[in-house]
Amino acid sequence: MIKLKISKTTKMVEDKFNAHVVKYFTALMDNDKSLSSGIAAIKTLLMVLENTKFDTIHILISTIQAAVLAMRSSELPITAIVSGSELFSRFITFAKFDDKSMEECKNIMLNRGKSFLSKLLECRQIVSNQAVQFITDGCRVLTHSRSRVVLQTLELAAKSNKKFHVYVTEGGHDKDGKQMCADLEKCGIDCTLIIDSAIGYVMESVDFVMVGAEGVVESGGIINRIGTFTMAVCAKEMKKPVYVVAESFKFTRLYPLNQRDLPDEYKYSKQDLRNLKNIGKAHPLVDYTPPAYITLIFSDLGILTPSAVSDELIKLYL
């Protein structure tokens, strides 16, 4: 009976911790629509690190891991959550803790974490500065649904007095492309909203495709909103460049070979995953675009070919 009581108490503490983490994480996303889930995950881990008392390094790391699992259980896509959290954990623990008290260790990790976050907050601007060079007067751009990095890049081009036109796909079930068009119009950018199945029709009249990414995998391929692969295949057939704009915290240690290689938790909503009997009928939220269909990747690490991504990942995790 005593063991059972302890077990229940521990479970209640864990549930309360998980609920607090998820609530903080989702509140960050709700309050700032421009915030990436990867950045929100890192801010949440910093909150956990700052507000929790730890007796040992092992407990500290275990608590961080528990917080990551809690965020992965939220209804938000997990690709950037996983990659951002892994890099954050790697960065804060990459220090010497010999002959240090627990409080000193925590402060070192906290300072490293804040430094890491401040660098990441500059990433989107660096990416936009890299990619904007490829947007010229009179060009026509095709993009898929809504991407914060693509939006910032196009906005930067408009502020440079470049005149161009953007075709935006609706973007599947939630039709985020409508919001993307509204955002572009606020910036004074000419745009046209098209249905996803019109990709082939407009492809012959555009100069290039520019998309964001939820994750950039080791092969140099990307995980992104469903329909990105279709767009990339069509672009390659019509000999149109496909440019990807993505921050380095979205670089993730996955190596899928095809769509089936993507783990189910990356592809489906939590509701679909809970109903495993219908998983075969569920509509995937993302797809995998192999590196053969990508021309260049613009990141805060530089302008990369897909084959260079694996080298950059090695550097990130050294």
Summary of the structure (lengths in Angstrom):
residues: 318
radius of gyration: 21.0
end to end distance: 47.9
largest distance: 75.3
contacts: 1029
relative contact order: 0.11
helix: 58%
strand: 13%
